[in-house]
Amino acid sequence: MRVIGLMSGTSYDAIEAAAADITVEGDALVLRPLGAVSLPYPDDVRGRISAALPPAAVTMEDVCRLDTAVGQAFAQAAVHAVGALCP
């Protein structure tokens, strides 16, 4: 099975993506790393994250829209990682 792991730290500057193949060999799970990439957040998303941090006043609509934008950035990072790291 091929897996892509994604994370973003508290600096909200980039999304880290790692790819690996996982196989079962007997009773063991074997992980074979394929590589990792760091992809900067799009400028507009990074700006929106910054604008939503305390002590900023944000609405639930702002949070929902930002959540969607961050999710889309993660999806783009996953697609990029598959293309860049997976043979």
Backbone as XML, in Angstrom:
<?xml version="1.0"?>
<chain id="A" units="angstrom">
  <residue number="1" name="MET">
    <atom name="N" x="0.853" y="-1.153" z="0.000"/>
    <atom name="CA" x="0.000" y="0.000" z="0.000"/>
    <atom name="C" x="0.906" y="1.225" z="0.000"/>
  </residue>
  <residue number="2" name="ARG">
    <atom name="N" x="0.543" y="2.208" z="-0.803"/>
    <atom name="CA" x="1.281" y="3.472" z="-0.834"/>
    <atom name="C" x="0.526" y="4.477" z="0.022"/>
  </residue>
  <residue number="3" name="VAL">
    <atom name="N" x="1.261" y="5.218" z="0.849"/>
    <atom name="CA" x="0.641" y="6.215" z="1.716"/>
    <atom name="C" x="1.345" y="7.561" z="1.536"/>
  </residue>
  <residue number="4" name="ILE">
    <atom name="N" x="0.567" y="8.623" z="1.707"/>
    <atom name="CA" x="1.093" y="9.984" z="1.712"/>
    <atom name="C" x="0.750" y="10.576" z="3.070"/>
  </residue>
  <residue number="5" name="GLY">
    <atom name="N" x="1.754" y="11.057" z="3.788"/>
    <atom name="CA" x="1.532" y="11.728" z="5.068"/>
    <atom name="C" x="1.681" y="13.226" z="4.873"/>
  </residue>
  <residue number="6" name="LEU">
    <atom name="N" x="0.787" y="13.992" z="5.489"/>
    <atom name="CA" x="0.797" y="15.448" z="5.349"/>
    <atom name="C" x="0.762" y="16.093" z="6.722"/>
  </residue>
  <residue number="7" name="MET">
    <atom name="N" x="1.473" y="17.205" z="6.884"/>
    <atom name="CA" x="1.380" y="17.984" z="8.115"/>
    <atom name="C" x="1.815" y="19.415" z="7.854"/>
  </residue>
  <residue number="8" name="SER">
    <atom name="N" x="1.383" y="20.275" z="8.728"/>
    <atom name="CA" x="1.792" y="21.672" z="8.688"/>
    <atom name="C" x="2.061" y="22.091" z="10.118"/>
  </residue>
  <residue number="9" name="GLY">
    <atom name="N" x="3.182" y="22.736" z="10.332"/>
    <atom name="CA" x="3.530" y="23.156" z="11.679"/>
    <atom name="C" x="2.879" y="24.472" z="12.064"/>
  </residue>
  <residue number="10" name="THR">
    <atom name="N" x="3.210" y="24.933" z="13.239"/>
    <atom name="CA" x="2.612" y="26.163" z="13.746"/>
    <atom name="C" x="3.115" y="27.405" z="13.034"/>
  </residue>
  <residue number="11" name="SER">
    <atom name="N" x="4.168" y="27.282" z="12.248"/>
    <atom name="CA" x="4.663" y="28.453" z="11.514"/>
    <atom name="C" x="3.808" y="28.763" z="10.292"/>
  </residue>
  <residue number="12" name="TYR">
    <atom name="N" x="2.947" y="27.856" z="9.910"/>
    <atom name="CA" x="2.034" y="27.959" z="8.769"/>
    <atom name="C" x="2.692" y="28.511" z="7.504"/>
  </residue>
  <residue number="13" name="ASP">
    <atom name="N" x="3.950" y="28.119" z="7.298"/>
    <atom name="CA" x="4.638" y="28.560" z="6.085"/>
    <atom name="C" x="4.572" y="27.526" z="4.966"/>
  </residue>
  <residue number="14" name="ALA">
    <atom name="N" x="4.439" y="26.251" z="5.328"/>
    <atom name="CA" x="4.481" y="25.205" z="4.300"/>
    <atom name="C" x="3.757" y="23.954" z="4.783"/>
  </residue>
  <residue number="15" name="ILE">
    <atom name="N" x="3.489" y="23.098" z="3.814"/>
    <atom name="CA" x="2.924" y="21.775" z="4.079"/>
    <atom name="C" x="4.019" y="20.765" z="3.774"/>
  </residue>
  <residue number="16" name="GLU">
    <atom name="N" x="4.257" y="19.881" z="4.716"/>
    <atom name="CA" x="5.246" y="18.824" z="4.534"/>
    <atom name="C" x="4.514" y="17.573" z="4.071"/>
  </residue>
  <residue number="17" name="ALA">
    <atom name="N" x="5.054" y="16.931" z="3.049"/>
    <atom name="CA" x="4.446" y="15.707" z="2.519"/>
    <atom name="C" x="5.522" y="14.629" z="2.421"/>
  </residue>
  <residue number="18" name="ALA">
    <atom name="N" x="5.173" y="13.435" z="2.853"/>
    <atom name="CA" x="6.085" y="12.296" z="2.755"/>
    <atom name="C" x="5.333" y="11.132" z="2.118"/>
  </residue>
  <residue number="19" name="ALA">
    <atom name="N" x="6.050" y="10.355" z="1.322"/>
    <atom name="CA" x="5.464" y="9.187" z="0.666"/>
    <atom name="C" x="6.212" y="7.932" z="1.107"/>
  </residue>
  <residue number="20" name="ALA">
    <atom name="N" x="5.466" y="6.845" z="1.233"/>
    <atom name="CA" x="6.078" y="5.573" z="1.607"/>
    <atom name="C" x="5.237" y="4.432" z="1.073"/>
  </residue>
  <residue number="21" name="ASP">
    <atom name="N" x="5.884" y="3.306" z="0.884"/>
    <atom name="CA" x="5.190" y="2.064" z="0.582"/>
    <atom name="C" x="5.191" y="1.231" z="1.857"/>
  </residue>
  <residue number="22" name="ILE">
    <atom name="N" x="4.053" y="0.639" z="2.184"/>
    <atom name="CA" x="3.938" y="-0.236" z="3.354"/>
    <atom name="C" x="3.516" y="-1.609" z="2.861"/>
  </residue>
  <residue number="23" name="THR">
    <atom name="N" x="4.250" y="-2.627" z="3.301"/>
    <atom name="CA" x="3.918" y="-4.009" z="2.950"/>
    <atom name="C" x="3.856" y="-4.841" z="4.228"/>
  </residue>
  <residue number="24" name="VAL">
    <atom name="N" x="3.196" y="-5.982" z="4.129"/>
    <atom name="CA" x="3.153" y="-6.933" z="5.232"/>
    <atom name="C" x="4.068" y="-8.086" z="4.856"/>
  </residue>
  <residue number="25" name="GLU">
    <atom name="N" x="5.029" y="-8.335" z="5.724"/>
    <atom name="CA" x="5.950" y="-9.462" z="5.520"/>
    <atom name="C" x="5.890" y="-10.334" z="6.764"/>
  </residue>
  <residue number="26" name="GLY">
    <atom name="N" x="5.157" y="-11.426" z="6.651"/>
    <atom name="CA" x="4.935" y="-12.279" z="7.821"/>
    <atom name="C" x="4.076" y="-11.531" z="8.823"/>
  </residue>
  <residue number="27" name="ASP">
    <atom name="N" x="4.607" y="-11.365" z="10.034"/>
    <atom name="CA" x="3.897" y="-10.642" z="11.082"/>
    <atom name="C" x="4.325" y="-9.184" z="11.179"/>
  </residue>
  <residue number="28" name="ALA">
    <atom name="N" x="5.143" y="-8.720" z="10.253"/>
    <atom name="CA" x="5.697" y="-7.369" z="10.354"/>
    <atom name="C" x="5.170" y="-6.455" z="9.251"/>
  </residue>
  <residue number="29" name="LEU">
    <atom name="N" x="4.966" y="-5.202" z="9.625"/>
    <atom name="CA" x="4.704" y="-4.153" z="8.633"/>
    <atom name="C" x="6.051" y="-3.552" z="8.263"/>
  </residue>
  <residue number="30" name="VAL">
    <atom name="N" x="6.308" y="-3.462" z="6.974"/>
    <atom name="CA" x="7.577" y="-2.922" z="6.500"/>
    <atom name="C" x="7.300" y="-1.631" z="5.744"/>
  </residue>
  <residue number="31" name="LEU">
    <atom name="N" x="7.941" y="-0.563" z="6.185"/>
    <atom name="CA" x="7.764" y="0.747" z="5.567"/>
    <atom name="C" x="9.007" y="1.082" z="4.746"/>
  </residue>
  <residue number="32" name="ARG">
    <atom name="N" x="8.789" y="1.423" z="3.480"/>
    <atom name="CA" x="9.895" y="1.834" z="2.610"/>
    <atom name="C" x="9.656" y="3.286" z="2.227"/>
  </residue>
  <residue number="33" name="PRO">
    <atom name="N" x="10.401" y="4.231" z="2.841"/>
    <atom name="CA" x="10.228" y="5.642" z="2.504"/>
    <atom name="C" x="10.569" y="5.917" z="1.043"/>
  </residue>
  <residue number="34" name="LEU">
    <atom name="N" x="9.769" y="6.755" z="0.414"/>
    <atom name="CA" x="10.002" y="7.141" z="-0.977"/>
    <atom name="C" x="10.539" y="8.568" z="-1.090"/>
  </residue>
  <residue number="35" name="GLY">
    <atom name="N" x="10.363" y="9.350" z="-0.055"/>
    <atom name="CA" x="10.877" y="10.719" z="-0.076"/>
    <atom name="C" x="9.910" y="11.688" z="0.583"/>
  </residue>
  <residue number="36" name="ALA">
    <atom name="N" x="10.347" y="12.939" z="0.623"/>
    <atom name="CA" x="9.533" y="13.989" z="1.242"/>
    <atom name="C" x="9.732" y="15.299" z="0.496"/>
  </residue>
  <residue number="37" name="VAL">
    <atom name="N" x="8.717" y="16.134" z="0.540"/>
    <atom name="CA" x="8.783" y="17.462" z="-0.071"/>
    <atom name="C" x="8.124" y="18.467" z="0.875"/>
  </residue>
  <residue number="38" name="SER">
    <atom name="N" x="8.532" y="19.707" z="0.746"/>
    <atom name="CA" x="7.927" y="20.807" z="1.490"/>
    <atom name="C" x="7.359" y="21.776" z="0.468"/>
  </residue>
  <residue number="39" name="LEU">
    <atom name="N" x="6.072" y="22.080" z="0.597"/>
    <atom name="CA" x="5.416" y="22.964" z="-0.364"/>
    <atom name="C" x="4.859" y="24.176" z="0.366"/>
  </residue>
  <residue number="40" name="PRO">
    <atom name="N" x="5.297" y="25.374" z="-0.011"/>
    <atom name="CA" x="4.783" y="26.578" z="0.654"/>
    <atom name="C" x="3.279" y="26.707" z="0.455"/>
  </residue>
  <residue number="41" name="TYR">
    <atom name="N" x="2.613" y="27.210" z="1.510"/>
    <atom name="CA" x="1.208" y="27.553" z="1.349"/>
    <atom name="C" x="1.092" y="28.623" z="0.268"/>
  </residue>
  <residue number="42" name="PRO">
    <atom name="N" x="0.025" y="28.612" z="-0.509"/>
    <atom name="CA" x="-0.215" y="29.737" z="-1.418"/>
    <atom name="C" x="-0.271" y="31.034" z="-0.590"/>
  </residue>
  <residue number="43" name="ASP">
    <atom name="N" x="0.236" y="32.115" z="-1.164"/>
    <atom name="CA" x="0.314" y="33.386" z="-0.439"/>
    <atom name="C" x="-1.025" y="33.809" z="0.145"/>
  </residue>
  <residue number="44" name="ASP">
    <atom name="N" x="-2.101" y="33.641" z="-0.617"/>
    <atom name="CA" x="-3.403" y="34.085" z="-0.109"/>
    <atom name="C" x="-3.856" y="33.249" z="1.084"/>
  </residue>
  <residue number="45" name="VAL">
    <atom name="N" x="-3.569" y="31.951" z="1.069"/>
    <atom name="CA" x="-3.962" y="31.091" z="2.191"/>
    <atom name="C" x="-3.130" y="31.442" z="3.422"/>
  </residue>
  <residue number="46" name="ARG">
    <atom name="N" x="-1.824" y="31.625" z="3.239"/>
    <atom name="CA" x="-0.968" y="32.002" z="4.362"/>
    <atom name="C" x="-1.433" y="33.321" z="4.975"/>
  </residue>
  <residue number="47" name="GLY">
    <atom name="N" x="-1.812" y="34.272" z="4.138"/>
    <atom name="CA" x="-2.317" y="35.545" z="4.629"/>
    <atom name="C" x="-3.616" y="35.392" z="5.397"/>
  </residue>
  <residue number="48" name="ARG">
    <atom name="N" x="-4.488" y="34.516" z="4.919"/>
    <atom name="CA" x="-5.768" y="34.286" z="5.600"/>
    <atom name="C" x="-5.573" y="33.580" z="6.939"/>
  </residue>
  <residue number="49" name="ILE">
    <atom name="N" x="-4.603" y="32.669" z="7.009"/>
    <atom name="CA" x="-4.301" y="32.024" z="8.289"/>
    <atom name="C" x="-3.800" y="33.079" z="9.278"/>
  </residue>
  <residue number="50" name="SER">
    <atom name="N" x="-2.860" y="33.887" z="8.833"/>
    <atom name="CA" x="-2.310" y="34.930" z="9.695"/>
    <atom name="C" x="-3.395" y="35.876" z="10.184"/>
  </residue>
  <residue number="51" name="ALA">
    <atom name="N" x="-4.305" y="36.250" z="9.299"/>
    <atom name="CA" x="-5.370" y="37.191" z="9.650"/>
    <atom name="C" x="-6.376" y="36.596" z="10.630"/>
  </residue>
  <residue number="52" name="ALA">
    <atom name="N" x="-6.425" y="35.270" z="10.736"/>
    <atom name="CA" x="-7.393" y="34.621" z="11.615"/>
    <atom name="C" x="-6.845" y="34.320" z="13.006"/>
  </residue>
  <residue number="53" name="LEU">
    <atom name="N" x="-5.558" y="34.551" z="13.209"/>
    <atom name="CA" x="-4.951" y="34.239" z="14.510"/>
    <atom name="C" x="-5.360" y="35.258" z="15.571"/>
  </residue>
  <residue number="54" name="PRO">
    <atom name="N" x="-5.434" y="34.815" z="16.827"/>
    <atom name="CA" x="-5.768" y="35.751" z="17.906"/>
    <atom name="C" x="-4.760" y="36.896" z="17.941"/>
  </residue>
  <residue number="55" name="PRO">
    <atom name="N" x="-5.200" y="38.068" z="18.233"/>
    <atom name="CA" x="-6.494" y="38.435" z="18.800"/>
    <atom name="C" x="-7.527" y="38.836" z="17.755"/>
  </residue>
  <residue number="56" name="ALA">
    <atom name="N" x="-7.357" y="38.406" z="16.526"/>
    <atom name="CA" x="-8.293" y="38.771" z="15.460"/>
    <atom name="C" x="-9.704" y="38.273" z="15.772"/>
  </residue>
  <residue number="57" name="ALA">
    <atom name="N" x="-10.662" y="39.058" z="15.375"/>
    <atom name="CA" x="-12.060" y="38.639" z="15.484"/>
    <atom name="C" x="-12.441" y="37.972" z="14.164"/>
  </residue>
  <residue number="58" name="VAL">
    <atom name="N" x="-12.870" y="36.720" z="14.243"/>
    <atom name="CA" x="-13.272" y="35.990" z="13.039"/>
    <atom name="C" x="-14.675" y="35.431" z="13.233"/>
  </residue>
  <residue number="59" name="THR">
    <atom name="N" x="-15.350" y="35.285" z="12.128"/>
    <atom name="CA" x="-16.693" y="34.702" z="12.169"/>
    <atom name="C" x="-16.589" y="33.212" z="11.875"/>
  </residue>
  <residue number="60" name="MET">
    <atom name="N" x="-17.661" y="32.508" z="12.132"/>
    <atom name="CA" x="-17.713" y="31.088" z="11.794"/>
    <atom name="C" x="-17.577" y="30.911" z="10.286"/>
  </residue>
  <residue number="61" name="GLU">
    <atom name="N" x="-18.128" y="31.833" z="9.522"/>
    <atom name="CA" x="-17.976" y="31.776" z="8.065"/>
    <atom name="C" x="-16.501" y="31.883" z="7.686"/>
  </residue>
  <residue number="62" name="ASP">
    <atom name="N" x="-15.760" y="32.799" z="8.329"/>
    <atom name="CA" x="-14.322" y="32.937" z="8.063"/>
    <atom name="C" x="-13.601" y="31.620" z="8.341"/>
  </residue>
  <residue number="63" name="VAL">
    <atom name="N" x="-13.912" y="31.007" z="9.470"/>
    <atom name="CA" x="-13.268" y="29.751" z="9.859"/>
    <atom name="C" x="-13.588" y="28.653" z="8.847"/>
  </residue>
  <residue number="64" name="CYS">
    <atom name="N" x="-14.830" y="28.546" z="8.444"/>
    <atom name="CA" x="-15.227" y="27.521" z="7.472"/>
    <atom name="C" x="-14.547" y="27.729" z="6.120"/>
  </residue>
  <residue number="65" name="ARG">
    <atom name="N" x="-14.477" y="28.969" z="5.681"/>
    <atom name="CA" x="-13.817" y="29.249" z="4.394"/>
    <atom name="C" x="-12.316" y="28.959" z="4.481"/>
  </residue>
  <residue number="66" name="LEU">
    <atom name="N" x="-11.711" y="29.314" z="5.608"/>
    <atom name="CA" x="-10.287" y="29.042" z="5.787"/>
    <atom name="C" x="-10.037" y="27.538" z="5.869"/>
  </residue>
  <residue number="67" name="ASP">
    <atom name="N" x="-10.897" y="26.816" z="6.561"/>
    <atom name="CA" x="-10.775" y="25.367" z="6.658"/>
    <atom name="C" x="-10.808" y="24.737" z="5.267"/>
  </residue>
  <residue number="68" name="THR">
    <atom name="N" x="-11.694" y="25.211" z="4.428"/>
    <atom name="CA" x="-11.785" y="24.699" z="3.059"/>
    <atom name="C" x="-10.518" y="25.024" z="2.273"/>
  </residue>
  <residue number="69" name="ALA">
    <atom name="N" x="-10.014" y="26.244" z="2.407"/>
    <atom name="CA" x="-8.802" y="26.641" z="1.681"/>
    <atom name="C" x="-7.596" y="25.818" z="2.125"/>
  </residue>
  <residue number="70" name="VAL">
    <atom name="N" x="-7.480" y="25.576" z="3.431"/>
    <atom name="CA" x="-6.370" y="24.762" z="3.941"/>
    <atom name="C" x="-6.520" y="23.321" z="3.436"/>
  </residue>
  <residue number="71" name="GLY">
    <atom name="N" x="-7.727" y="22.783" z="3.448"/>
    <atom name="CA" x="-7.963" y="21.434" z="2.927"/>
    <atom name="C" x="-7.597" y="21.313" z="1.456"/>
  </residue>
  <residue number="72" name="GLN">
    <atom name="N" x="-7.932" y="22.336" z="0.685"/>
    <atom name="CA" x="-7.575" y="22.319" z="-0.737"/>
    <atom name="C" x="-6.061" y="22.403" z="-0.924"/>
  </residue>
  <residue number="73" name="ALA">
    <atom name="N" x="-5.379" y="23.191" z="-0.087"/>
    <atom name="CA" x="-3.917" y="23.273" z="-0.167"/>
    <atom name="C" x="-3.291" y="21.920" z="0.178"/>
  </residue>
  <residue number="74" name="PHE">
    <atom name="N" x="-3.848" y="21.226" z="1.184"/>
    <atom name="CA" x="-3.354" y="19.888" z="1.536"/>
    <atom name="C" x="-3.572" y="18.923" z="0.374"/>
  </residue>
  <residue number="75" name="ALA">
    <atom name="N" x="-4.725" y="18.989" z="-0.274"/>
    <atom name="CA" x="-5.009" y="18.110" z="-1.413"/>
    <atom name="C" x="-4.013" y="18.367" z="-2.547"/>
  </residue>
  <residue number="76" name="GLN">
    <atom name="N" x="-3.726" y="19.635" z="-2.819"/>
    <atom name="CA" x="-2.752" y="19.967" z="-3.862"/>
    <atom name="C" x="-1.364" y="19.447" z="-3.484"/>
  </residue>
  <residue number="77" name="ALA">
    <atom name="N" x="-1.014" y="19.528" z="-2.196"/>
    <atom name="CA" x="0.278" y="19.013" z="-1.746"/>
    <atom name="C" x="0.346" y="17.499" z="-1.929"/>
  </residue>
  <residue number="78" name="ALA">
    <atom name="N" x="-0.737" y="16.809" z="-1.642"/>
    <atom name="CA" x="-0.761" y="15.352" z="-1.819"/>
    <atom name="C" x="-0.599" y="14.982" z="-3.289"/>
  </residue>
  <residue number="79" name="VAL">
    <atom name="N" x="-1.290" y="15.686" z="-4.156"/>
    <atom name="CA" x="-1.165" y="15.416" z="-5.589"/>
    <atom name="C" x="0.263" y="15.674" z="-6.055"/>
  </residue>
  <residue number="80" name="HIS">
    <atom name="N" x="0.848" y="16.767" z="-5.600"/>
    <atom name="CA" x="2.237" y="17.079" z="-5.961"/>
    <atom name="C" x="3.170" y="15.976" z="-5.457"/>
  </residue>
  <residue number="81" name="ALA">
    <atom name="N" x="2.986" y="15.537" z="-4.207"/>
    <atom name="CA" x="3.853" y="14.497" z="-3.642"/>
    <atom name="C" x="3.764" y="13.204" z="-4.432"/>
  </residue>
  <residue number="82" name="VAL">
    <atom name="N" x="2.568" y="12.829" z="-4.822"/>
    <atom name="CA" x="2.420" y="11.602" z="-5.625"/>
    <atom name="C" x="3.205" y="11.742" z="-6.933"/>
  </residue>
  <residue number="83" name="GLY">
    <atom name="N" x="3.070" y="12.878" z="-7.595"/>
    <atom name="CA" x="3.769" y="13.077" z="-8.869"/>
    <atom name="C" x="5.281" y="13.162" z="-8.711"/>
  </residue>
  <residue number="84" name="ALA">
    <atom name="N" x="5.737" y="13.766" z="-7.613"/>
    <atom name="CA" x="7.170" y="13.989" z="-7.422"/>
    <atom name="C" x="7.889" y="12.804" z="-6.785"/>
  </residue>
  <residue number="85" name="LEU">
    <atom name="N" x="7.198" y="12.013" z="-5.965"/>
    <atom name="CA" x="7.876" y="11.012" z="-5.151"/>
    <atom name="C" x="7.549" y="9.571" z="-5.505"/>
  </residue>
  <residue number="86" name="CYS">
    <atom name="N" x="6.454" y="9.355" z="-6.199"/>
    <atom name="CA" x="6.008" y="7.983" z="-6.417"/>
    <atom name="C" x="6.322" y="7.521" z="-7.835"/>
  </residue>
  <residue number="87" name="PRO">
    <atom name="N" x="7.121" y="6.464" z="-7.922"/>
    <atom name="CA" x="7.488" y="5.936" z="-9.251"/>
    <atom name="C" x="6.315" y="5.317" z="-9.981"/>
  </residue>
</chain>
